[in-house]
Amino acid sequence: MKFQKLFSVLWMVLMLVGFGLTQVNAQDQTPEPTPGQAAAPVKVKHGKKKAMEAANDSTDIQSQIQALQRQNDALQNRIQAIEDAALSSPQAGTQAVMEAQSSAEGGDWTNNQGMHNAEASYSDASEYIDSESRYIAFSNNNGNMQFRIGGYMFADAELNFFPSGIYLNNAYTSQSTTGNYNGFLAQKAHLSFDGRYDKMFGMSIGIEGDKSTSVSIGFFHAYAYAEFDKHFKVLMGKFTNPLSLEGLQPSADLPFMEASMIADLTPNKDIGIMAVGSFSHFMDYALDVANGEQDNESSATGPGKPAQAGKAITGRVFFTPWEKSDDEDLKGLGFGIAGSWDNEQAGDTAVWAKMETSLGGNSFMAYSPTVVPRGDFWHWDPQMYYYNGNFGLQSELVQSIQQVGFGATLTPVLLVNTAWMAQASWVIGGKPTFEGPKVDKEFDLSKGDLGAFELVARVHQVYMDANSFYGGQPFSPGATSGLATGAQVATAYGLAVNWWFNTHFKTQFDLERTDFSGGTQNVVSEQVFYTRMAFIL
């Protein structure tokens, strides 16, 4: 710093000296008379005029010196301020310098480089680029390499009003492997690591451990991507299947502790290649080609359909045409449709392997192990959400349509299974969004602020094709054996109260009842009360 000041002063002195010598030489260079020519007589009457011009020149020089001095002082003060801030910064100068060089580009990750905690802008399509809604971000000095960490942890307490033995095959499969477990559970721990280079190329890796009663740690997602433009991004690896609207919501922001029974009839994760993009807050789209998975299954244990070369295709469009309008009654409306097609020839060992309730995770029906895919496998999924003030609404319907056969002898039959859900929410102290409530004032007892309370009601249902429960050929009513056993219809009614202390911590209280009807077996209603503490990084 001292060297910079000394160098600046010396440079200014040299400039002034050079400027002065130039002026002196200009004044002293009076034309000499040529030989034989008399010198021009000096006219005394102009002496006063020359003195005034010399005085004006001196005044101009002094003004220029003062202007240069002021510019130099301002520059020195600016450099000193940056250095002082850098020396006092916890990041040893990196953060202060980066703040001076901050750019609006790449704002979906960081507006400023260095390390900080922030909320990401999240949209349905950008789930594959911004996989977590909160994170800690880092970058190198020039900002072309960025890295961030996100995650969440769920700690649950659960009360089941009936023992699991009353359900189909005593199969209590979701919350615990030890049966009807009433008590406490470290339900889930998730970490996401995301890296990006030059605002264009990147990767995302999610690692998750599920349940405290068993060890199950694996890749929740793992993909690389190239973001050529906001309209067109390509990623390859393991990712969330884009079919279901609810399936695209961050797990930590779901209004209930578990997704609805829509998940029973939609794929979860898959491995493949996908293109996603958005158009000026008007439309999001996704199109993927993947190995293909059965409903409510993930590609965690394998690539899917290892016995065949066929691939699944999924497409989705979602419209938010009034998102940037001034019409408060329409700007929170979004709607779309998704569909998929696959062709299976006994590549999977079972069809619809997990027909479970939402919270309790009890299996209420199951297909025979000898029932296998025998042809086309379709989905279609109309979906919508609406947010206005403190009110939120989300709804979805999905049909899973598949040709199946009973072993190798039965003529294939087309089964159409349907699930739907509708949930409404009201937020006190905040505003509901697809990514969870926005809290107006974070919890602070010293200020009398309590955060936000989210009140939610949900109704959802799964309706299995009646042909699933008729045996023989051609699946006549009254048969003694069929493709499946258990209940045909499961209908659930739930209430939830979520206390958001801030965007990083919440408590949840869920009460839900599920009733069953039809099929080959009477199943007693499931009634559960679960509560959770969730920390979201």
Secondary structure, 3 states (H helix, E strand, C coil): CHHHHHHHHHHHHHHHHHHHHHHHHHHHCCCCCCCCCCCCCCCHHHHHHHHHHHHHHHHHHHHHHHHHHHHHHHHHHHHHHHHHHHHHCCCCCHHHHHHHCCCCCCCCCCCCCCCEEEECCCCCHHHHCCCCCEEEEEECCCCCEEEEEEEEEEEEEEEECCCHHHCHHHCECCCCCCCCCCEEEEEEEEEEEEEEECCCEEEEEEEEEECCCCCCEEEEEEEEEEEEECCEEEEEEEEECCCCCHHHCCHHHCCCCCCCHHHHHCCCEEEEEEEEEEECCCEEEEEEEECCCCCCCCHHHCCCCCCCCCCEEEEEEEECCCCCCCCCCCCCEEEEEEEEEEEEECCCCCCCCCEECCCCCEEEEEECCCEEEEEEEEEEEEEEEEEECCEEEEEEEEEEEEEEEECCCCCCEEEEEEEEEEEEEEEECEECCCCCCEECCCCEHHHCECCEEEEEEEEEEEECCHHHHCCCCCCCCCCCCCCEEECCEEEEEEEEEEEEEECCEEEEEEEEEEEEECCCCCCCCEEEEEEEEEEEC
